[in-house]
Amino acid sequence: MRRAILLLACVALLAAGCGKSSRASGGKIVIAVDVPVTGSPYVAQTIRNGVALAANSLNSGGGIIVGTHTYRLAVKLYDNHLSARQAVEDTRRALDAGAVAIVTDGTGVDATWQLADRDHVPICITYDGGTGLVDAAKRPNVFRIAPTNHGIAFRFAEYLIPKGLKVGLLHDDSAYGQEGAADLGRAFSGNPRSVALRMTLPLGATDLSPQILRARRSGATALLVWGQPPTIAAVVTAARSIGWDVPVYAPPTGADPFIRQQLADHPSWVDGLTFAAGRLTAEVGTGPFQSFESQYESAYGVDKVGVPTSDGSPVIEPPELAMYAYDFTHVLVAALTRAGSLDAGKVLAALNEVTTQGANGDERGFNRHNHDGVVDDDVYFARFHDMTYAPAKDDPLSSTLPVIPQTP
């Protein structure tokens, strides 16, 4: 009888964990990813992979500790189809699934942030830089790790105006294009003589020859095209088809593989295309980003652009968007740890108080007054040659940055 009692006591101690350092398993924490799988597959894939890479890395280390429990991270993917209406439906489904946060390209945030805010669930944008999307005071649950349209537009103004160019400011009629046009308008408002014309282009149009002829007749000596990748590709095609070797500039969408794929039969047309983006490396050097890139490629392989260089080498795309999604996931985990609870209000508050080291060595974090995690000064310019890009040499910041390899 005594032996039976002792045996039961030992079993009870083992069930309780016996060691003081053991923690109960709390199950899983869901992070929702709402991206345009249909409509912009490259953007969708890289954002999803960035979140999943961070989650899998943390899970392989035993999960994350929140309070007295350990949890595993689960990534749930939704396809917003570049539709605000679909994004609203996806947000409802993510909230019903108990998502602790929603990572998005930015589609539909104007319509979804209030739904998420009712449950104190944070939304993080990792692509769209629209000025009105993020407002720490009015939208306390919306965060962003991506270059802002405001920063890009004003960097373009300070970059192009001193060149004495007459810039044609073109944008498509997508929400992305319209938001960018508004910021470009503000950025160039102090120098109206630098603007040759302003024009709205129809999204999805494959032949923009009439519009580009009009731009040429206006006296434009440069085109700055703010729009989706198909629009930028169509502008370059129209300009080069009429023999107009005008320099073309673009926001981060200018780096999308779609453009090079569309122009694969005319690789020289891509040469000179210059886009703005957030710099991939920090003051600490290339080491952190290269380490992240290696980790990303080990998990998912390289992101193939689908075009070769002139010597036949396949071109790969550095995982910039994945980096932003990866960084937010780590900031979110730091907030969960600080909150010590899955209470949504506490987690949301903690997001304003934590800082982590990003994949490229930069610090990532937010505060009560600023929910943008990429500073405007980090915007650089890159120019294409032979289907790959390198930092522009005619800009003070860009000229100091290293070239990121884009061939195996």
Backbone torsions as a table, in degrees:
resi	resn	phi	psi	omega
1	MET	NA	-46.3	-179.9
2	ARG	-62.4	-40.5	179.5
3	ARG	-63.2	-37.9	179.4
4	ALA	-64.9	-40.7	179.8
5	ILE	-64.6	-43.0	179.3
6	LEU	-63.2	-39.8	179.4
7	LEU	-63.0	-44.6	178.6
8	LEU	-63.1	-37.0	179.4
9	ALA	-64.3	-41.8	179.1
10	CYS	-64.9	-41.5	177.6
11	VAL	-60.5	-41.8	179.4
12	ALA	-62.9	-41.1	179.2
13	LEU	-65.0	-41.2	178.5
14	LEU	-64.0	-40.5	179.1
15	ALA	-64.1	-32.8	179.6
16	ALA	-78.3	-11.0	176.8
17	GLY	112.7	-17.2	179.0
18	CYS	56.3	-58.7	-180.0
19	GLY	-81.9	144.8	-179.0
20	LYS	-69.6	-22.7	-175.0
21	SER	-83.5	-8.8	-177.7
22	SER	-72.0	149.2	179.8
23	ARG	-129.1	144.8	179.1
24	ALA	-71.9	147.6	176.6
25	SER	-79.2	128.8	-178.7
26	GLY	-97.8	0.1	-179.2
27	GLY	96.4	-137.5	-175.6
28	LYS	-123.4	154.2	174.5
29	ILE	-114.2	125.7	-175.7
30	VAL	-93.5	128.3	169.6
31	ILE	-111.6	120.1	179.9
32	ALA	-87.7	141.0	175.8
33	VAL	-123.1	113.1	-178.0
34	ASP	-113.5	105.6	-171.6
35	VAL	-140.0	163.3	-177.0
36	PRO	-83.5	72.8	175.8
37	VAL	-55.4	-41.4	173.0
38	THR	-98.7	113.5	179.9
39	GLY	124.8	-42.8	178.7
40	SER	-150.1	71.0	-171.5
41	PRO	-61.6	-34.2	179.6
42	TYR	-64.1	-47.3	178.4
43	VAL	-59.4	-46.2	-178.1
44	ALA	-61.4	-47.0	-176.1
45	GLN	-64.1	-43.9	-175.6
46	THR	-70.8	-36.7	177.1
47	ILE	-65.6	-47.5	179.4
48	ARG	-59.3	-44.3	-179.0
49	ASN	-63.8	-35.8	178.8
50	GLY	-63.1	-43.9	177.5
51	VAL	-65.5	-45.9	-177.4
52	ALA	-64.8	-36.6	179.6
53	LEU	-62.5	-45.2	178.2
54	ALA	-64.5	-44.1	-178.5
55	ALA	-63.1	-45.7	-178.6
56	ASN	-65.4	-37.2	178.5
57	SER	-64.3	-43.9	178.9
58	LEU	-67.8	-39.8	178.9
59	ASN	-64.0	-38.9	-179.1
60	SER	-67.5	-19.8	176.4
61	GLY	-89.7	8.5	178.3
62	GLY	107.6	3.2	-179.3
63	GLY	92.1	-168.4	-179.8
64	ILE	-116.2	151.7	-179.3
65	ILE	-102.3	122.6	175.5
66	VAL	-125.8	110.6	-175.8
67	GLY	65.6	-122.6	-178.4
68	THR	-103.6	11.8	-176.7
69	HIS	-124.6	154.9	171.8
70	THR	-106.5	144.8	-178.1
71	TYR	-133.2	154.8	170.7
72	ARG	-106.2	146.2	-179.9
73	LEU	-91.1	133.9	176.9
74	ALA	-120.3	132.4	-178.8
75	VAL	-103.7	124.6	-178.8
76	LYS	-114.9	121.1	-173.5
77	LEU	-96.3	135.4	174.6
78	TYR	-127.8	150.7	-179.3
79	ASP	-111.0	110.8	-177.8
80	ASN	-87.3	-4.5	175.8
81	HIS	56.6	22.5	-174.7
82	LEU	59.3	26.9	-176.7
83	SER	-117.5	126.8	177.6
84	ALA	-62.9	-38.1	179.8
85	ARG	-62.8	-43.0	178.6
86	GLN	-68.1	-35.4	178.3
87	ALA	-62.4	-36.9	177.1
88	VAL	-63.3	-45.9	178.8
89	GLU	-62.7	-42.0	179.0
90	ASP	-62.7	-39.3	179.9
91	THR	-63.9	-42.8	177.6
92	ARG	-60.6	-43.3	-179.8
93	ARG	-66.2	-39.4	179.3
94	ALA	-65.0	-40.9	178.4
95	LEU	-66.1	-40.0	177.3
96	ASP	-63.6	-29.7	179.6
97	ALA	-81.4	-1.1	177.8
98	GLY	80.5	24.3	-178.8
99	ALA	-58.7	136.3	178.8
100	VAL	-84.9	-18.1	177.8
101	ALA	-161.9	158.8	177.5
102	ILE	-124.4	122.4	176.3
103	VAL	-102.2	131.8	-173.3
104	THR	-142.6	160.3	171.7
105	ASP	-74.5	-19.4	-179.3
106	GLY	122.1	-9.8	-179.6
107	THR	-59.6	125.8	172.8
108	GLY	75.2	8.9	-176.1
109	VAL	-61.0	-32.8	176.8
110	ASP	-58.0	-28.4	-178.2
111	ALA	-99.7	-17.2	-173.3
112	THR	-103.1	-21.2	-170.6
113	TRP	-63.5	-35.9	-179.1
114	GLN	-68.4	-37.2	176.9
115	LEU	-58.7	-47.2	-179.2
116	ALA	-69.9	-34.3	-177.0
117	ASP	-66.5	-29.4	177.9
118	ARG	-59.6	-32.0	178.8
119	ASP	-101.0	8.3	-179.5
120	HIS	59.2	33.9	-179.7
121	VAL	-95.4	126.1	-179.8
122	PRO	-73.9	145.9	171.3
123	ILE	-115.3	131.9	175.9
124	CYS	-119.6	125.5	177.3
125	ILE	-91.6	129.6	-179.3
126	THR	-122.2	22.4	-180.0
127	TYR	-148.3	-60.0	-173.2
128	ASP	-73.8	126.9	-178.7
129	GLY	-97.7	14.3	-176.2
130	GLY	-48.9	130.7	-174.0
131	THR	-60.8	-41.6	-175.4
132	GLY	-79.6	-6.5	-175.5
133	LEU	-72.0	-33.4	-174.8
134	VAL	-117.2	124.7	177.3
135	ASP	-150.8	106.3	-173.0
136	ALA	-58.9	-31.4	-178.3
137	ALA	-81.7	-44.4	-174.8
138	LYS	-88.7	-26.6	-179.8
139	ARG	-128.4	74.1	-171.3
140	PRO	-65.3	-13.5	-178.3
141	ASN	-103.1	5.3	-178.2
142	VAL	-105.6	127.5	-179.6
143	PHE	-127.8	165.5	178.4
144	ARG	-149.5	136.8	166.3
145	ILE	-124.6	93.1	-179.6
146	ALA	-178.6	154.9	176.7
147	PRO	-61.0	142.6	179.4
148	THR	-86.6	150.2	174.5
149	ASN	-58.7	-39.1	179.4
150	HIS	-58.0	-49.2	-179.3
151	GLY	-63.1	-42.2	-179.7
152	ILE	-65.3	-45.5	-177.6
153	ALA	-61.7	-45.7	-178.4
154	PHE	-72.1	-30.6	174.0
155	ARG	-66.4	-38.5	176.6
156	PHE	-63.0	-41.9	-179.7
157	ALA	-61.5	-46.4	-178.6
158	GLU	-72.4	-18.8	178.8
159	TYR	-85.5	-42.2	-172.1
160	LEU	-91.4	-37.7	-175.3
161	ILE	-58.7	-45.7	179.5
162	PRO	-62.8	-17.1	178.7
163	LYS	-75.4	-10.5	-179.3
164	GLY	74.6	21.3	-179.5
165	LEU	-78.9	151.1	168.9
166	LYS	-99.5	105.8	-168.7
167	VAL	-94.1	127.6	170.0
168	GLY	-87.5	115.2	-178.7
169	LEU	-92.0	105.5	-177.9
170	LEU	-112.1	144.3	174.1
171	HIS	-148.9	151.7	176.0
172	ASP	-88.9	173.5	-173.5
173	ASP	-91.7	17.7	170.8
174	SER	-72.8	164.2	176.3
175	ALA	-59.7	-39.3	178.8
176	TYR	-61.2	-44.7	-179.9
177	GLY	-65.6	-41.8	-179.0
178	GLN	-67.3	-39.6	177.9
179	GLU	-64.7	-42.1	178.7
180	GLY	-64.6	-39.0	179.6
181	ALA	-61.7	-38.2	179.1
182	ALA	-62.8	-42.7	179.4
183	ASP	-70.8	-36.7	176.0
184	LEU	-63.7	-38.5	178.0
185	GLY	-58.9	-43.4	178.9
186	ARG	-68.8	-39.2	-176.4
187	ALA	-67.0	-36.0	-177.6
188	PHE	-97.1	2.6	-175.1
189	SER	-62.9	-29.1	-179.5
190	GLY	-79.4	-8.3	-178.7
191	ASN	-137.1	64.0	-175.4
192	PRO	-60.6	-25.3	-179.9
193	ARG	-69.3	-15.3	178.5
194	SER	-81.3	-9.1	-176.6
195	VAL	-103.4	119.4	179.5
196	ALA	-80.9	-39.7	177.0
197	LEU	-165.8	163.9	173.3
198	ARG	-124.6	134.2	-174.4
199	MET	-147.0	139.2	174.0
200	THR	-98.2	132.0	-179.6
201	LEU	-109.7	144.0	179.2
202	PRO	-74.5	124.3	178.0
203	LEU	-63.4	132.5	177.7
204	GLY	95.2	-10.0	178.4
205	ALA	-70.7	131.0	-179.2
206	THR	-93.2	-19.5	179.0
207	ASP	-119.5	106.1	179.6
208	LEU	-108.8	23.7	-177.6
209	SER	-56.6	-45.2	-180.0
210	PRO	-60.1	-42.1	-179.1
211	GLN	-67.5	-38.8	-178.9
212	ILE	-72.3	-34.9	173.8
213	LEU	-62.5	-40.7	177.0
214	ARG	-62.8	-42.1	178.8
215	ALA	-62.5	-39.1	179.6
216	ARG	-65.5	-42.3	-179.8
217	ARG	-67.8	-22.0	-179.7
218	SER	-72.2	-11.9	-177.7
219	GLY	93.5	10.5	179.6
220	ALA	-62.4	136.1	175.7
221	THR	-112.5	3.8	174.5
222	ALA	-159.3	150.5	176.5
223	LEU	-120.5	128.4	173.8
224	LEU	-112.7	110.7	-171.5
225	VAL	-109.1	113.6	178.5
226	TRP	-105.4	106.1	-178.3
227	GLY	-172.2	-174.5	178.0
228	GLN	-72.7	159.2	-177.3
229	PRO	-51.5	-41.9	179.1
230	PRO	-60.6	-33.7	179.1
231	THR	-67.0	-44.1	-179.8
232	ILE	-63.7	-43.0	178.4
233	ALA	-61.5	-40.4	-179.2
234	ALA	-67.6	-36.6	178.1
235	VAL	-65.7	-47.2	179.4
236	VAL	-60.8	-44.0	-179.9
237	THR	-60.6	-46.1	-178.4
238	ALA	-64.5	-42.9	-178.7
239	ALA	-65.6	-48.0	-176.9
240	ARG	-70.9	-29.5	-179.7
241	SER	-65.9	-27.4	178.5
242	ILE	-98.3	10.7	177.1
243	GLY	77.5	20.4	-178.9
244	TRP	-96.6	110.2	-177.2
245	ASP	-92.4	45.2	-179.2
246	VAL	-72.4	138.6	175.4
247	PRO	-66.3	137.6	-178.1
248	VAL	-118.2	131.5	179.9
249	TYR	-120.1	152.5	-175.2
250	ALA	-150.7	160.0	172.6
251	PRO	-75.5	-167.7	-177.6
252	PRO	-55.7	-24.9	178.2
253	THR	-62.3	-17.2	178.0
254	GLY	-63.6	-18.8	179.4
255	ALA	-90.4	-5.4	-176.3
256	ASP	-60.3	133.0	-179.7
257	PRO	-54.8	-25.9	-178.1
258	PHE	-54.7	-39.3	-176.4
259	ILE	-63.5	-46.4	179.6
260	ARG	-67.8	-34.0	177.1
261	GLN	-64.2	-42.7	-179.6
262	GLN	-66.0	-31.3	-176.4
263	LEU	-102.9	17.7	-175.1
264	ALA	-59.4	-30.5	179.6
265	ASP	-77.6	-12.0	179.1
266	HIS	-133.9	66.0	-174.5
267	PRO	-57.9	-29.4	-179.9
268	SER	-66.6	-22.0	178.7
269	TRP	-68.7	-25.8	179.2
270	VAL	-75.9	-29.1	-178.2
271	ASP	-54.9	131.2	177.6
272	GLY	93.7	-17.7	176.6
273	LEU	-59.2	125.8	-175.3
274	THR	-118.7	131.0	179.9
275	PHE	-126.9	158.8	176.2
276	ALA	-104.0	145.9	179.3
277	ALA	-161.3	175.1	174.0
278	GLY	-81.3	135.6	-177.1
279	ARG	-61.9	143.8	-175.1
280	LEU	-86.3	-21.8	-178.7
281	THR	-118.4	153.2	-178.8
282	ALA	-108.9	-176.3	-178.3
283	GLU	-60.0	-25.1	-177.8
284	VAL	-73.3	-8.8	178.5
285	GLY	108.9	-171.4	-173.7
286	THR	-84.5	-13.9	-173.5
287	GLY	-53.0	-53.3	-177.9
288	PRO	-59.5	-44.3	-179.0
289	PHE	-66.9	-41.0	179.4
290	GLN	-63.1	-35.7	176.4
291	SER	-65.1	-43.4	177.3
292	PHE	-63.1	-45.1	-179.3
293	GLU	-60.1	-40.6	178.3
294	SER	-64.0	-41.9	178.1
295	GLN	-63.4	-42.5	-180.0
296	TYR	-62.7	-47.0	-176.9
297	GLU	-69.2	-30.3	176.3
298	SER	-65.8	-33.1	-178.5
299	ALA	-83.6	-40.4	-170.1
300	TYR	-124.2	-2.0	-173.8
301	GLY	79.2	178.3	179.4
302	VAL	-80.0	151.2	173.8
303	ASP	-85.8	101.5	-177.0
304	LYS	-78.1	132.2	178.2
305	VAL	-74.8	-32.8	179.9
306	GLY	96.8	13.3	176.7
307	VAL	-134.9	154.4	177.1
308	PRO	-102.8	165.2	168.4
309	THR	-80.2	178.9	-177.5
310	SER	-64.5	-23.7	178.2
311	ASP	-93.5	8.1	175.8
312	GLY	91.4	1.2	179.7
313	SER	-72.7	132.7	177.6
314	PRO	-67.6	142.6	-178.6
315	VAL	-97.0	135.4	177.0
316	ILE	-118.0	156.0	-177.6
317	GLU	-105.6	124.3	175.5
318	PRO	-60.3	144.9	-173.6
319	PRO	-82.3	63.7	-177.9
320	GLU	-65.1	-52.1	-177.1
321	LEU	-64.8	-35.3	176.5
322	ALA	-61.9	-35.8	179.6
323	MET	-61.1	-43.3	-179.0
324	TYR	-65.3	-42.4	179.2
325	ALA	-67.0	-39.6	177.2
326	TYR	-60.8	-45.5	-178.3
327	ASP	-63.9	-42.3	179.7
328	PHE	-63.5	-39.1	179.7
329	THR	-58.2	-40.3	178.6
330	HIS	-70.5	-36.7	175.7
331	VAL	-64.5	-41.4	178.4
332	LEU	-61.1	-44.2	179.6
333	VAL	-64.1	-39.0	176.6
334	ALA	-62.0	-37.7	178.3
335	ALA	-68.1	-40.9	177.2
336	LEU	-61.1	-43.2	179.7
337	THR	-64.3	-43.6	-179.6
338	ARG	-65.6	-40.6	-180.0
339	ALA	-65.9	-31.3	-179.0
340	GLY	64.9	21.9	-174.1
341	SER	-163.4	158.5	173.3
342	LEU	-92.4	6.8	176.3
343	ASP	-58.7	119.3	-172.3
344	ALA	-59.7	-40.6	179.6
345	GLY	-62.4	-40.1	179.6
346	LYS	-69.1	-38.9	179.5
347	VAL	-65.9	-43.3	179.4
348	LEU	-61.4	-42.8	178.3
349	ALA	-64.2	-39.0	-178.1
350	ALA	-67.4	-26.4	177.9
351	LEU	-61.7	-22.4	177.8
352	ASN	-85.6	0.8	-170.7
353	GLU	-124.4	-7.9	-174.1
354	VAL	-111.2	154.7	176.9
355	THR	-138.3	139.6	176.4
356	THR	-130.5	166.7	173.9
357	GLN	-86.5	127.5	-179.2
358	GLY	-77.0	173.2	-176.9
359	ALA	-62.5	-26.9	-179.8
360	ASN	-98.0	5.9	178.8
361	GLY	100.0	-14.6	176.1
362	ASP	-72.0	154.9	172.5
363	GLU	-78.8	140.6	176.3
364	ARG	-121.6	134.6	177.9
365	GLY	173.3	173.4	-178.0
366	PHE	-133.0	172.4	171.0
367	ASN	-144.5	179.0	-174.1
368	ARG	-63.6	-21.4	-175.5
369	HIS	-104.8	-12.6	-176.0
370	ASN	-143.8	115.6	179.9
371	HIS	-105.8	17.3	174.7
372	ASP	-101.9	126.1	-174.4
373	GLY	-96.9	0.3	175.2
374	VAL	-121.7	121.2	-177.2
375	VAL	-78.5	150.4	-177.2
376	ASP	-60.4	-30.3	-178.7
377	ASP	-67.9	-11.1	-179.5
378	ASP	-89.1	3.4	178.6
379	VAL	-78.0	128.6	178.1
380	TYR	-126.7	172.8	179.5
381	PHE	-117.8	139.6	178.1
382	ALA	-129.0	146.4	-176.0
383	ARG	-125.0	138.8	-178.8
384	PHE	-83.0	142.3	168.0
385	HIS	-153.5	127.6	179.1
386	ASP	57.3	41.6	174.1
387	MET	72.0	1.4	173.5
388	THR	-121.4	163.4	-178.1
389	TYR	-122.0	157.9	178.6
390	ALA	-142.6	153.3	178.1
391	PRO	-55.0	137.7	-179.6
392	ALA	-64.9	141.0	-178.3
393	LYS	-87.2	-11.2	-176.0
394	ASP	-101.8	23.4	175.9
395	ASP	-131.3	131.8	-174.3
396	PRO	-55.4	-46.2	179.7
397	LEU	-70.1	-50.9	-174.4
398	SER	-58.4	-37.9	-175.8
399	SER	-66.4	-16.0	-179.8
400	THR	-91.1	-7.1	-172.9
401	LEU	-91.1	148.4	179.2
402	PRO	-78.7	159.5	174.5
403	VAL	-81.7	129.6	175.9
404	ILE	-88.2	123.0	-178.9
405	PRO	-56.9	138.1	-179.3
406	GLN	-129.7	17.3	171.8
407	THR	-133.1	151.8	-178.5
408	PRO	-60.4	NA	NA
